[in-house]
Every structure is written in structure tokens, then in C-alpha cells.
Amino acid sequence: MLSQEQREFAGEVKALAADWLVPIPHTPGHVNRDLVKAMAELGLLARLFPGVETGKPSRDAAALDLCLLREALATQNTEAETALALQGLGSYPVLQSGSDTQVGKWLPAVAAGDAIAAFALTEPEAGSDAAALQLKAEPDGDGWRLTGEKIWISNAPEADFYTVFARTAEAGSRGVTAFVVPGDRPGLSGEHLDMVSPHPIGRLTFDGVAVRRDELLGEENRGFHVAMRTLDLFRPSVGAFAVGMAQAALDAAIEHAGTRHAFGGPLKNQQTVSHTLAEMATRTEAARLLVYSAAQAYDSGETKIASRSAMAKLFATETAQYVVDAAVQLHGARALQRGHLLEQLYREVRAPRIYEGASEIQRTIIARELFRS
Ligand code: COS
């Protein structure tokens, strides 16, 4: 499905990651600004916003490029992968719905690795049911004041700006408004949350945080659409992340099956092992094709993208869980020892089945489309 140029691009990203990103020390649980800066210097972050070097990026994000980037990085360094993805997730609402001034203010800084972005939708009482969010935006002079809480927000509380979804009217999804809020705004505070995989992720508290009219993103009470459009673009790329992790696990399993001996020969001579590898490879390839096809549909301007995007995320993240688990099983106890690649992937692969819409939500989106006339 890929052109020669796209294949070369993916290969180049892997090589750059192996040479320049893998050696950068990890900062578990915190934003790794050195890593983000390195990705900017390698030109990887600019690939998120075609044309950003002119100061006026194209408003049509390139979904397939994003997927190729994420898949390639995931095979080498999941910390870099996640850091790049979060720069995109926090910024695409600005790219898709922001004013020229907002785009000019934030996106070149994100691409240069000078600004860390974050997407703040989830609340303690509003996860899958995003339209139930309660963080209040009350009119104050020409702007608003935000009061409430967000939780499990990646890059919080260290981000330089947050795309925040807040309630401006009691009308469910039609009363949600999006804002761009600088991270140093008085009244905004937060704390880090310790997760099974050490990500920069946290809770945010808004205590009467003032936002100006020029920080409104898109139209008032249309913020739910802003969030959904970003998720439509981003969900296939979560699938690409999953495909990259599945490929890394599959590669490790193939290597192990060829070198580890048991019962008088390499493991791969056991039919049960070779069949498991065949299943892992087939499912990984199927997931990859679904991801690429959803991304290509997005790039070709297909309008009804939500269902395809959901299928790609659902299938790829569930597949990666299966593949990583199977790779652990083939390796035995060594894969569960702290520091082993598979131990890390085993912890890492779980969250994508939950964030940006749990598998159950993806099935809901797909099923609704089946019955839409
Ligand atoms: N693109 C654009 N607009 C969309 C859309 C999409 N993909 N999906 C829904 N909308 C619009 C609808 O057209 C509707 O607009 P109008 O009010 O103008 O008619 C509005 O949004 C509400 O849609 P709907 O009634 O379908 O919303 P629901 O409350 O039923 O929620 C789901 C829909 C379940 C899809 C949504 O809540 C969701 O995606 N939940 C998961 C949230 C999530 O991913 N959280 C993770 C946060 S990021 S880590």
C-alpha cells in the first residue's frame, strides 16, 4: 500500500531513532524535553504539520505520515513515540480549528520542540461519556473563568499549553467549548500520576483560571466537534503505535524461536511455536493494512471517517495485546524480568485499548454506523 518514498521514510525514521533517540536518557514519568528537542532537530516533529516551516502549516494534517512516523518510532523507542504523538494530539485541535494567530503562536513552537502540548478532555466523572464533562467555563468580562478538574492528561502538569474542553452551556455535547490555555496561567495547578508504564501523565485543577476570547478554539459550544475531529484523525495513529509494538514483539519472538533450543532443536521446530508465530505475523499485517487504509481514507478527504478510524484503533490495539502476550509466552520467565523489552511492551501495550476511546467505544462507533441510513 505504500510508495517507495513512504517506505524509505519509515526506514529513515527507524534509523534516526536508533542512532539519535535511543541513546537519550529516559525521564520516567516526566516530559523528556531533551528527547522532544532532539526529535525537533531531526525534523520529525515538523512532519506533524506539513508546511509549518513557512509559519502557515497546511490545515489538512497528513494522517498516513503520522501513522508511519508512529509505527517506525514504536519499533525503536516507545518513549520517543509517545512524546511525538502527544505533540500532535495536543496541537491538532489548534491546527484543525484554531485561528491563524493561534496556529502561528503555537505550532511552530511545538514543531521546534520549544512548546509541549497536551489534550485535556477526560474528567474524573467523564471518560467514555465525554459529553458529560463538567469543567465549567463561566463568562467573565470578555472572556471566561475555568473551574473544575481534568484527569489522566498526558504531559500534565508540565505542558506549555493545554487544549481544554469545558462546559459553557447545559446542553450535553452542544454545550462544550474548546480553549487553548497556557500552562503557566494563574489558578492552574496539577500533579503527576504514577501509572503502570511510567508516562508523563497527571491531574489538572482549574481554580478560576482566566481565559481570553482570543483563546477560544473554534466556535463557542462547538468544542465537542473539535474533540471528535481530532480523535478521528488520531485513532488510526494509535493503531500504528500498536502495530509498531506488535512488530517489535514479533521480531523478538522470531529471534528467540531461532536461537533458543529445547527438546533437541530450536524452538521454531516445534509446530506449536511456528504456528503461533504465523498467527502473530498475520494479525500484525492485517492490523497494519487496516491502519494504513483508514489513514489513506482520511488523507483522501473521505468525510465519514469515524467508523474506519475506530476499526483501525480497535483491531490494531487488540492485536498488539495478543501479539505481545504471545511473545511473552514464547520467551517464558525471562520476558517478565524487569528491563526486558517484552516486559516493557507488556506494560505499555495495555493503555492504548483504553485511551482515546476504549475498545468498547470503538465498537459503539462502528455499530452506530452500520445502522445509519
Ligand atoms: N466528527 C465530528 N462530529 C462528531 C463526531 C465525529 N467523529 N462524532 C460525533 N460528532 C458530533 C455529532 O454529529 C453531534 O453533533 P450535533 O450535536 O451538532 O448534532 C455531536 O458530536 C454529538 O454526537 P453524539 O450524539 O454521537 O455523541 P455521544 O455523546 O453519543 O458520544 C462518542 C459519542 C461515544 C463517540 C464519544 O463520547 C466518544 O468518542 N467517547 C470517547 C471519548 C474518548 O475518546 N475519550 C478519551 C479522551 S482522549 S485520551
Residues whose N, C-alpha, C, O or C-beta is under 5 A from the ligand:
A	BS01	COS	L121 T122 G127 S128 D129 A130 A131 S173 R174 F224 H225 M228 R229 D232 A306 Y355 E356 G357 I361
